[in-house]
Amino acid sequence: MSKAKNKTQKTEQSPESFLNTVNPSQKQSDCFTLLKSMEEISGLKPKMWGASIIGFGDYHYKYKTGREGDFFRIGFSPRVQNLTVYIMPGFQKFENELSRLGKHKVGKSCLYIKRLSDIDEAVLGEMLVKGLEIMEEMYPS
């Protein structure tokens, strides 16, 4: 069994205190909007994961290799270049939503957006709900 731990662990830092340090002000405003939206959609309180990720909920994973750990179900981070929204099941089942979202890029479980005004926030909300539903199927609470 793999003994490597996930580098990104839940912390006791306040998400709001962290967001108060975010610059520029437009990114900070977008982050507070995401915070409120994700809290409403998930029904969960935000937690800091590592130094700069805000996550909602958690789940325990175990890979075939034996590596296991805990991570958040959805979250976001104000990175230098983009706001990164994490939808943990990935985007294989999100073709329709992505086509309607607006200006974005995707990675495996990362949605990169420059600012909220570039996207349709209602579509992002649909994606967050769907991501949580898929996570609940894969990793029941």
N, C-alpha and C positions, 0 to 999 in steps of 0.2 A: 504494500500500500504506500502511496506517495505521501511523504511527510511535509511537502511544500505547502505553506499557508498562502492564502490570498493576501496580496499586499494591501489591498483596500479593505480596511476594517471599519466597523461602526465606531464612532467616537462620541464623546459627550459635548462637543462644541455646539453652540447654538447656531442653527441655520440662518436665523435672522441676523445675528451678529456678523456671521461670515458675509452675508449679502450686503450688509452696510459698508463693507470694504471694497465692493466691486465698482470698477470704473470702466468706461465712462458712465455718466448718469443714465443714458438710454439703456445700456445693458443692465444696469442695476434695476431700473424700472421693469424691464422685460422679465428679469429674474423673479422679482416679487410677484409679478402677474403669474408666472409659471408656478411659483410656490403655492399661491392661493388656488389656482386651477387644479393642480395635482392633488392637493389636500382635499378639495371638494370631490373630485372624481374618485379618488381612492378611498376616502373616508379614513385615511391614516395620517398620523402625525409625521412630519418630516424629521429625518435624522441625518446628521453628517456622516459621510463615509469617506475616510481619508481626509485630506486637507481641503478638497474643493468640490466634492460631489454631494448633492442632496438627494437622498433616496427615500422611498416610501415603501413600507412593508419589507418583508424579507422572506427568504426561502433557503432551504438546505439542498445543495446539489451534490451528486456523487457521480463521477465519470467512470467509465469502464476501466480506466487506468488505475483507479483507486483514489485518485485525487478527489477531495471533497472540501466543502466549505459553505459559507453563508454569504448571501449577497442580497441586494435590494431588488424589488420587482419592477419598479419604474423609478426614474430619477432624471436629474439634469445637472449640468455644470457650466458655469460661465468661463469658457476657455478663451484664450487670447484672440483667436481668429473667429470663433463661432460660439453660439450657444449650442451645447451638445445635449440632446435629449436621449435618454437611454430607455429603450423598450426591449426588455431582456429576451423575449422569444425571437427577436430578429424580425426581418421585414418580408420574408417569403410569402406571407399571406396578406400583404398590404398593398398589392398592386393598384387596386382601385383607389384607395385613400391617397397613396403617394401621387397618383396622376392628378388629383384634385387639390393637393396641399399647397402648391406654390413653390417658390424658389428654395431648393434644399439639395443636400447631398446625403447619401447614406453609407454607412459602414455595416459591419455585421449586426450589431445591436445599437448602433449610434446614428442618430438623425442630426445632421449639422444644418443649422440655420443662422443667418447673420443677425436677423432681428425679427421680432414677432410680426412687424408690419409687412414682412415679405411673404407671410403665409396666411392661410385661412385657419384661424384658431379653432373654429368649430370642427374642422377636419382633424386637427391635432387632437382635440378632445375625443373624437371617435377612435382615433388610433390608440390613445392611452387606455380607454375603456376596453378595446379589443385586446390590447397587450395584456392587461390585467386578467381578462377572461382566459386567454390562452395559458398564462402562467398558472392560473388556478387549476386548469385541466392537467397541466404537466406536474405541478407541485402543489397539491391541495394544502390549504391552510391547516 
